[in-house]
């Protein structure tokens, strides 16, 4: 189980970090559009579509990474007061009842949706540029499969927590800016 958890966490981390670079591309693309639109009065017909495509891809491909790091929104005003074994039992039940059926539906519907889009090489109808978008529909399936892989790892975490009484967290791979600033302030105060 631990080997699978490490594998899933590393896979999710790799995809999350790789697709996180889309933020830089989105920033450059949006900055370019603002420049040409307002400085040169020459807006591009493709900019809005490209920003939607990149944002959607970033959002979808970051889901498994966010799940591995416990970053998804949860109403934990009661949950956080429970002991780890109770949390694990509830999480396990919710994964089985809701998460896996939802993710399987996402993968199956996404496959159908993507295959149809590839079949007629779909292009964007919301802009005059006619940007091809069929290849980006495949992101739905890939993101769903990554969530499925990470979901299995989360179930293994629940099982281990039920046995051992504590949560096994993912390896730390990034540190929030806020945490770094707090640490720096604390060091400066000494």
Residue pairs with C-beta under 8 A, 6 or more apart in sequence:
1 156
1 159
1 160
2 156
2 160
2 168
4 152
4 153
4 156
5 153
5 156
5 157
5 168
6 171
7 153
8 64
8 68
8 149
8 150
8 152
8 153
9 68
9 150
9 153
9 170
9 171
11 64
11 146
11 149
11 150
12 64
12 65
12 67
12 68
12 146
12 149
12 150
13 65
13 68
13 170
13 173
15 61
15 64
15 65
15 146
16 61
16 62
16 64
16 65
16 66
16 68
17 65
17 173
18 61
19 57
19 58
19 61
19 62
20 58
20 62
22 54
22 55
22 57
22 58
23 58
25 54
26 51
26 54
26 55
26 58
29 47
29 50
29 51
29 54
30 47
30 51
32 44
32 47
33 43
33 44
33 47
33 51
36 42
36 43
36 44
37 43
37 44
44 129
45 127
45 128
45 129
46 127
46 129
46 131
48 126
48 127
49 124
49 126
49 127
49 129
49 131
49 133
50 131
53 131
53 133
53 136
56 136
56 139
57 136
57 139
60 139
60 140
60 142
60 143
61 139
61 142
61 143
61 146
63 143
63 146
63 147
64 143
64 146
64 147
64 149
64 150
66 72
67 147
67 150
67 151
67 154
68 150
68 153
68 154
68 170
69 170
70 169
70 170
79 87
79 90
82 90
83 165
84 161
84 165
84 166
84 167
85 161
85 162
85 165
87 161
87 167
88 157
88 158
88 159
88 161
88 162
88 167
89 158
89 162
91 154
91 158
92 155
92 158
92 159
92 162
95 151
95 154
95 155
95 158
96 155
99 151
100 148
100 151
103 144
103 147
103 148
103 151
104 148
106 140
106 143
106 144
106 147
107 141
107 144
107 145
107 148
109 140
110 137
110 140
110 141
110 144
111 141
113 137
113 140
114 134
114 137
114 138
114 140
114 141
117 133
117 134
117 137
118 134
118 135
118 137
118 138
120 134
121 132
121 134
122 132
122 133
122 134
122 137
123 130
123 131
123 132
123 133
123 134
124 130
124 131
124 132
124 133
157 167
157 168
160 168
161 167
161 168
